[in-house]
Amino acid sequence: MKKTFSIFRYISFIAIISSLLGSLLLFFVGAWKTYIAIKIVLFDYIPIGKEHLHPADSATTYLLKALDTFLIALVLFIFARGVYTLFISNKNIIDNNDVLKWSRTPNIGHLKNVLAEVIIIILFVIFLEIIFENIDNLKWEFIIIPISILLLALGLKFLRLDKE
């Protein structure tokens, strides 16, 4: 039975390869959004639906979206490495000195903590995008996102997923 589980763990390669491909794709998407921001500033490009925004605000919005995309790409990379470390590699994570400390994955709780932190940051970036795009037409409903961010951050703090 132990050998069956040992062989079955290699199915996690599906998650690893998919996460790496998704990460690579998102790096290209983030670079494309950065290119659009440069195009807005240098070549007076006006994206469809953003005509009401000042070019600097439109470029800032695209750069925030690029930042968000790069962040998700990095998390997918860390997730792929974490799954590999936890399920495939037989090495002890403490003995592995060739890996940056921030990308080490000692347990599944650490991996969940990284994902939860990224969700909070993504919500923050989405909130900034909404504020930039609607700066002339702010509504009380927009306060829902910062309240959600606060509640998620408090929940993450109380869960203490990063503790071993």
Buried (B, 14 or more C-beta within 10 A) or exposed (E): EEEEEEEEEEEBBEBBEEBBEBBEEBBEBBBEBBEBBBBBBEEEBEBEEBEEBEBEBBBBBBBBBBBBBBBBBBBBBBBBBBBBBBBEEEEEBEEEEEEEEEEBBBBEBBBBBBBBBBBBBBBBBBBBBBBBBEEEEEEEEEEEBEEEBEEBBEEBEEEEBBEE
